[in-house]
Amino acid sequence: KTRTRMVKGVIIDGKRIDKAIEKSKTSVPVSKRNISKKQSDQIRAKKTSEKVKKNQKKLDMMKDQKKKQREQRRQRFMPDSKEGSKPKRKNSDEEEDEHAVEVFDASTGHLNRDGYYDAPETHEEITKEDEAIIERLQQKKPEQEENKSNEMTLYDLIMRKMNQNQEKVMENYDIEELEQGVASTMNKKVVQVYRGVGTVLRHYRSGKVPKAFKVIPLLSNWENVMFLTKPHMWSAQAMYEATKIFASNFNSQMAQRFYNLVLLPAVRANIDEYKKLNYHLYMAVKKAIFKPNAFFKGFLLPLAQDCSSREAAIIGSILIKVSLPVLHASAALLKMSEYDYSIGTSYFIKVLLGKNYAIPTRVVDGLVEYFYSFSEEGLEEYGQEELNQMPVLWHQSLLIFVQKYKRYLSEEQKKKLKVVMRVRFNKSITPEIRRVLFNLKTADDMQD
């Protein structure tokens, strides 16, 4: 009775009780209120929608900040560029596909339906007359060869004889006999496993590579183990996967061996057989540049000494599309300037000069001596009628060298190049070289 009376009395009192009841309702959680499931679902849906809106606002703010940062960077490094001129960035997969589409255009070649990469149209610049001139340049007089043989030391003669004997021994042996010899020094289970890996790689098209193949970079005798898989019979897709694995796991010396012994012969054989390069081998060469020191020593420099115009055009298109370290590119330029003249050296020098790198002065001096040597050799080796007959590719490389590095040439170097242009003259290119070379200040004038 007392409880009911107190409740009645409290209810009759008025406002204070109403406020207390409202507070108690708000403090009770949603699950314990006397509401239906629909109402609780609506409340939760409102809360989740509010959270989503807040997160979306944060993401929009972050995107706006990133856009502002990109515009600031663009204005710092490219003040002349207009807004909206820079293309949008894409994912890695989309970039790779876009690169593949850009590479295979009319100027740098195209990808056929059969999955092979045709050589660019630039190799058509080397005509039959130019090839005949190059052959004449590569031929040396017997007197010069005799003088070189007299200048050779005893060590050089011994090494030459040893190399000749090794070539004779290699001609007598077959690849299968060599494989059996390597297999006899290894465990039978290991031989069986990696021969099975070789059969898989021979028919490989897509998917995962065998795990035993991924372990090869960790082995001390990796060359012998890889020889059991018969790399000369790998498919193009397997060569691409192998290049990815070895380029990321090998050190520079090991990668150089792989590029020189496996990748380079496969690329040259494919171009020689089909007159074009398989797309997967093309991408394997591109992936090999991940180790630039090994790529230049094991792939590019050996190729430059005796490659055809088609090989030079295809590999040169890769160098045009890819960024290279400045020091490695300049070292390759200096090394190729010391080689005898060939299609490969001339074309690769032209490509590397066209990238407009800040090469050291030593490399500039070496290239000046490289071009100057043709004037002296022409006077000594050939008659007056053949002095001005040099391939168009050689004149183009000289023009690019003068256009890119004209400000770093001294007065003496300009005089040397002037002598070269008197001896080696081209109707359409040499006047342009003279116009560019003698209308600007030299390095000596800039120092003064």
C-alpha positions in Angstrom: 0.0 0.0 0.0 2.8 2.5 0.8 4.5 1.8 -2.5 1.5 2.5 -4.5 0.7 5.7 -2.7 4.3 6.9 -3.2 4.1 6.2 -6.9 0.8 8.0 -7.1 2.2 10.9 -5.2 5.3 11.1 -7.4 3.3 11.0 -10.5 1.0 13.7 -9.3 4.0 16.0 -8.6 4.8 16.7 -12.3 7.8 17.9 -14.2 10.7 16.4 -12.2 9.3 12.8 -12.7 8.9 13.3 -16.5 12.6 14.4 -16.8 13.8 11.4 -14.8 11.8 9.1 -17.0 13.3 10.6 -20.2 16.8 10.2 -18.9 16.2 6.6 -18.0 15.0 6.0 -21.5 18.1 7.5 -23.2 20.5 5.6 -20.9 19.0 2.2 -21.7 20.8 0.5 -24.7 19.0 -0.2 -27.9 18.9 -4.0 -27.4 17.0 -3.6 -24.0 14.5 -1.0 -25.1 11.0 -2.0 -25.8 11.3 -1.3 -29.6 10.8 -3.5 -32.6 13.6 -5.1 -34.8 12.8 -2.8 -37.7 13.5 0.3 -35.6 16.8 -1.1 -34.3 17.9 -2.0 -37.8 17.0 1.5 -39.0 19.1 3.0 -36.1 22.1 0.8 -37.0 21.8 1.6 -40.7 21.9 5.3 -39.9 25.0 4.9 -37.8 26.8 2.8 -40.5 25.8 5.3 -43.2 27.2 8.2 -41.1 30.5 6.3 -40.7 30.7 5.6 -44.4 30.1 9.3 -45.2 32.8 10.3 -42.8 35.3 7.9 -44.2 34.5 9.0 -47.8 35.1 12.6 -46.8 38.5 11.7 -45.4 39.4 9.8 -48.6 38.3 12.8 -50.7 40.4 15.1 -48.6 43.5 12.8 -49.0 43.0 12.7 -52.8 42.8 16.4 -53.0 46.0 16.8 -51.0 47.8 14.3 -53.3 46.6 16.2 -56.4 47.9 19.5 -54.9 51.2 17.9 -54.1 51.5 16.5 -57.7 50.7 19.9 -59.2 53.3 21.5 -56.9 56.0 19.0 -58.0 55.1 19.5 -61.6 55.4 23.2 -61.3 58.7 22.9 -59.6 60.3 20.5 -62.1 58.3 21.4 -65.3 57.3 25.0 -64.9 56.4 25.3 -68.7 54.1 22.4 -68.7 50.3 23.1 -68.9 47.8 21.8 -66.5 46.2 18.6 -67.5 49.0 17.7 -69.9 50.3 14.9 -67.7 48.5 11.5 -68.3 46.9 9.8 -65.4 48.7 7.0 -63.6 47.5 3.5 -63.8 48.1 0.2 -62.0 51.2 -1.9 -62.7 49.3 -4.3 -64.9 47.7 -1.5 -66.9 51.1 0.2 -67.3 52.6 -3.0 -68.6 49.8 -3.4 -71.2 50.0 0.3 -72.2 53.7 -0.1 -72.6 53.2 -3.1 -74.8 50.8 -1.1 -77.0 53.1 1.9 -77.2 56.1 -0.1 -78.1 54.5 -1.8 -81.1 53.7 1.2 -83.2 54.8 2.0 -86.8 57.9 3.9 -85.8 59.4 1.3 -83.4 57.9 -1.9 -84.7 54.6 -3.8 -84.0 53.4 -7.0 -82.5 51.9 -9.5 -84.9 49.0 -11.8 -84.2 51.5 -14.7 -83.8 53.1 -13.0 -80.8 56.3 -11.9 -82.5 57.9 -8.5 -82.5 58.9 -7.1 -85.9 62.0 -5.0 -86.2 61.4 -1.2 -86.4 61.6 0.6 -89.7 64.9 2.2 -88.7 66.9 -0.9 -89.7 65.8 -0.2 -93.3 68.0 2.9 -93.2 71.0 0.6 -93.5 71.1 -0.2 -97.2 73.1 -2.8 -99.0 75.7 -0.2 -99.9 76.1 0.7 -96.3 76.6 -2.9 -95.4 79.3 -3.2 -98.0 81.0 -0.2 -96.6 80.9 -1.7 -93.1 82.4 -4.9 -94.4 85.2 -3.0 -95.9 85.8 -1.1 -92.7 85.9 -4.3 -90.7 88.4 -5.9 -93.1 92.0 -5.3 -91.9 95.2 -5.4 -93.9 97.4 -8.5 -93.4 100.3 -6.1 -92.5 98.3 -4.7 -89.5 97.4 -8.3 -88.4 101.1 -9.3 -88.5 102.1 -6.2 -86.5 99.5 -7.0 -83.9 100.7 -10.6 -83.7 104.3 -9.3 -83.2 103.1 -7.0 -80.4 101.3 -9.8 -78.5 103.0 -11.1 -75.4 103.7 -14.8 -74.6 100.7 -14.9 -72.3 98.4 -13.8 -75.1 99.7 -16.4 -77.5 99.3 -19.2 -74.9 95.7 -18.1 -74.1 94.9 -18.0 -77.9 96.2 -21.6 -78.3 94.2 -22.8 -75.2 91.0 -21.2 -76.6 91.6 -22.9 -80.0 92.1 -26.3 -78.3 88.9 -25.8 -76.2 86.9 -25.0 -79.3 88.2 -28.2 -81.0 87.2 -30.3 -78.0 83.7 -28.7 -77.8 83.2 -29.5 -81.5 83.9 -33.2 -80.9 81.4 -33.5 -78.0 77.7 -33.4 -78.3 75.4 -31.6 -75.8 74.0 -34.9 -74.6 77.5 -36.3 -73.8 78.3 -33.1 -71.9 75.0 -33.5 -70.0 75.9 -37.1 -69.1 79.3 -35.9 -67.8 77.7 -33.3 -65.6 75.1 -35.7 -64.3 77.7 -38.3 -63.4 79.1 -35.9 -60.8 75.8 -35.3 -59.1 73.2 -37.2 -57.0 70.8 -39.3 -59.1 67.7 -38.0 -57.4 68.8 -34.4 -58.1 69.5 -35.3 -61.7 66.1 -36.9 -62.1 64.3 -33.9 -60.5 65.9 -31.3 -62.7 65.5 -33.3 -65.9 61.8 -33.3 -65.0 61.9 -29.6 -64.5 63.5 -29.3 -67.9 60.6 -31.1 -69.6 58.1 -28.8 -67.8 60.0 -25.7 -69.0 60.1 -27.0 -72.5 56.3 -27.0 -72.7 55.6 -24.1 -70.2 53.1 -21.5 -71.3 51.6 -20.0 -68.1 51.1 -20.7 -64.4 53.5 -21.4 -61.6 57.1 -22.4 -62.1 58.3 -25.6 -60.3 59.7 -24.8 -56.9 62.9 -26.8 -57.6 63.6 -24.2 -60.3 63.3 -21.3 -57.9 65.9 -22.8 -55.6 68.7 -22.7 -58.3 70.0 -19.3 -57.4 70.7 -20.5 -53.8 72.9 -23.4 -55.0 76.7 -23.2 -55.3 76.7 -25.4 -58.5 73.8 -23.5 -60.1 75.3 -23.6 -63.6 75.6 -27.4 -63.6 72.0 -27.8 -62.2 70.6 -25.4 -64.7 72.5 -27.2 -67.5 70.4 -30.3 -66.7 67.2 -28.5 -67.5 68.5 -27.8 -71.1 68.1 -24.0 -71.3 68.4 -24.1 -75.1 65.1 -25.9 -75.3 63.1 -23.7 -72.9 60.0 -22.0 -74.3 59.9 -18.2 -74.6 57.5 -17.9 -71.6 59.9 -20.1 -69.5 62.8 -17.8 -70.5 60.9 -14.8 -69.3 60.0 -16.4 -65.9 63.6 -17.5 -65.5 64.9 -14.0 -66.2 62.6 -12.6 -63.6 63.7 -15.1 -61.0 67.5 -14.9 -61.7 67.6 -11.1 -62.2 66.1 -10.6 -58.7 68.0 -13.3 -56.9 71.4 -13.4 -58.6 74.3 -11.1 -57.8 75.9 -9.1 -60.7 78.5 -11.8 -61.7 76.0 -14.7 -61.7 73.4 -12.7 -63.6 76.1 -11.7 -66.2 76.9 -15.4 -66.7 73.2 -16.2 -67.2 72.6 -13.3 -69.6 75.7 -14.3 -71.7 75.3 -18.1 -71.8 71.5 -18.4 -71.8 69.5 -15.3 -72.7 71.7 -13.8 -75.4 71.9 -17.1 -77.5 68.2 -17.6 -77.2 67.4 -14.0 -78.4 69.8 -14.2 -81.3 68.6 -17.7 -82.4 65.0 -16.5 -82.3 65.7 -13.4 -84.4 67.8 -15.5 -86.8 65.1 -18.1 -87.3 62.0 -16.0 -87.5 63.5 -12.6 -88.6 61.7 -11.1 -85.6 61.7 -11.5 -81.8 59.1 -13.3 -79.6 57.2 -10.9 -77.3 58.1 -12.9 -74.2 61.8 -12.8 -75.1 61.5 -9.1 -75.8 60.1 -8.6 -72.3 62.8 -10.9 -70.8 65.5 -8.6 -72.3 63.6 -5.6 -70.8 63.5 -7.4 -67.4 67.2 -8.2 -67.6 68.0 -4.4 -67.3 67.1 -4.8 -63.6 70.8 -5.7 -63.2 72.4 -3.0 -65.4 76.0 -3.9 -64.8 75.4 -7.5 -65.8 73.2 -6.5 -68.7 75.9 -4.3 -70.3 78.7 -6.7 -69.7 76.9 -10.0 -70.4 74.4 -9.0 -73.1 74.8 -5.6 -74.8 78.6 -5.3 -75.3 79.0 -8.9 -76.6 76.1 -8.3 -78.9 77.4 -5.0 -80.2 80.6 -6.5 -81.6 79.0 -8.7 -84.2 75.3 -8.2 -84.5 73.1 -7.6 -87.6 71.1 -4.5 -88.4 67.8 -6.3 -87.4 69.2 -7.4 -84.0 70.5 -3.9 -83.3 67.2 -2.3 -84.2 65.1 -4.7 -82.0 67.4 -4.4 -78.9 67.9 -0.7 -79.5 64.1 -0.2 -79.3 64.2 -1.6 -75.8 67.0 0.8 -74.8 65.0 3.7 -76.1 61.9 2.8 -73.9 63.8 2.0 -70.7 65.7 4.3 -68.4 69.3 3.3 -67.7 71.7 4.4 -65.0 74.0 7.2 -66.2 77.2 5.7 -65.0 76.6 2.3 -66.7 75.4 4.0 -69.9 78.5 6.2 -70.0 80.8 3.2 -69.3 79.2 1.3 -72.2 79.6 4.3 -74.5 83.3 4.5 -73.6 83.8 0.8 -74.1 82.0 0.7 -77.5 84.1 3.7 -78.7 87.1 1.5 -78.3 85.7 -1.4 -80.5 86.2 -1.8 -84.2 83.4 -0.2 -86.3 80.3 -2.3 -86.7 76.6 -1.9 -87.2 75.9 -2.7 -83.5 78.4 -0.3 -82.0 77.3 2.6 -84.3 73.6 2.0 -83.6 73.9 1.5 -79.9 76.1 4.6 -79.6 73.4 6.6 -81.5 70.7 5.3 -79.1 72.6 6.0 -75.9 73.6 9.5 -77.1 70.0 10.2 -77.9 69.0 9.6 -74.2 70.8 12.9 -73.4 72.5 11.8 -70.2 75.0 13.9 -68.4 78.0 11.8 -69.3 81.5 12.6 -67.8 84.1 14.6 -69.8 86.2 11.5 -70.1 83.4 9.9 -72.2 83.1 13.0 -74.3 86.8 13.0 -75.0 86.7 9.3 -75.9 83.8 9.8 -78.4 85.7 12.7 -80.0 88.7 10.4 -80.5 86.3 7.7 -81.8 85.0 9.9 -84.6 88.4 11.5 -85.2 90.0 8.0 -85.8 88.0 7.5 -89.0 89.7 10.5 -90.7 93.1 9.0 -90.1 92.1 5.5 -91.0 90.4 6.7 -94.2 93.6 8.5 -95.3 95.7 5.4 -94.7 93.5 2.5 -95.7 91.3 3.7 -98.6 91.7 5.6 -101.8 90.4 9.2 -102.4 87.2 7.9 -104.0 86.1 6.0 -100.8 87.0 8.6 -98.2 83.6 10.2 -98.0 81.7 6.8 -98.1 80.5 6.2 -94.6 77.2 4.7 -93.6 74.3 7.1 -92.9 74.1 5.6 -89.4 77.6 6.9 -88.6 76.7 10.4 -89.7 73.5 10.3 -87.7 75.4 9.3 -84.5 77.9 12.2 -85.1 75.0 14.6 -85.6 73.3 13.5 -82.3 76.6 13.7 -80.5 77.1 17.3 -81.6 73.5 18.3 -80.9 73.5 17.0 -77.3 77.1 17.7 -76.2 78.2 20.7 -78.3 78.6 23.0 -75.2 81.2 20.6 -73.7 83.5 20.6 -76.6 86.8 22.5 -76.6 88.2 24.4 -79.5 90.7 21.6 -80.2 88.0 19.0 -80.3 86.0 21.1 -82.7 89.0 21.3 -85.0 89.3 17.5 -84.9 85.6 17.1 -85.8 86.1 19.7 -88.6 88.8 17.5 -90.1 86.5 14.5 -89.9 83.8 16.3 -91.8 86.2 17.2 -94.5 87.1 13.6 -95.1 83.7 12.0 -94.3 81.0 14.0 -96.0 77.3 13.5 -96.4 75.2 15.9 -98.5 72.2 16.1 -96.2 73.7 15.6 -92.7 77.2 17.2 -92.7 76.0 20.8 -93.4 73.6 20.4 -90.4 76.5 19.2 -88.2 78.6 22.3 -89.2 75.7 24.7 -88.6 75.2 23.3 -85.1 78.8 23.0 -84.2 80.2 26.4 -85.3 77.3 28.7 -84.2 77.7 28.1 -80.4 80.2 28.9 -77.7 82.7 26.2 -76.7 83.6 24.9 -73.3 86.7 27.2 -73.3 84.7 30.3 -74.0 82.2 29.4 -71.2 85.1 29.1 -68.7 86.5 32.4 -69.7 
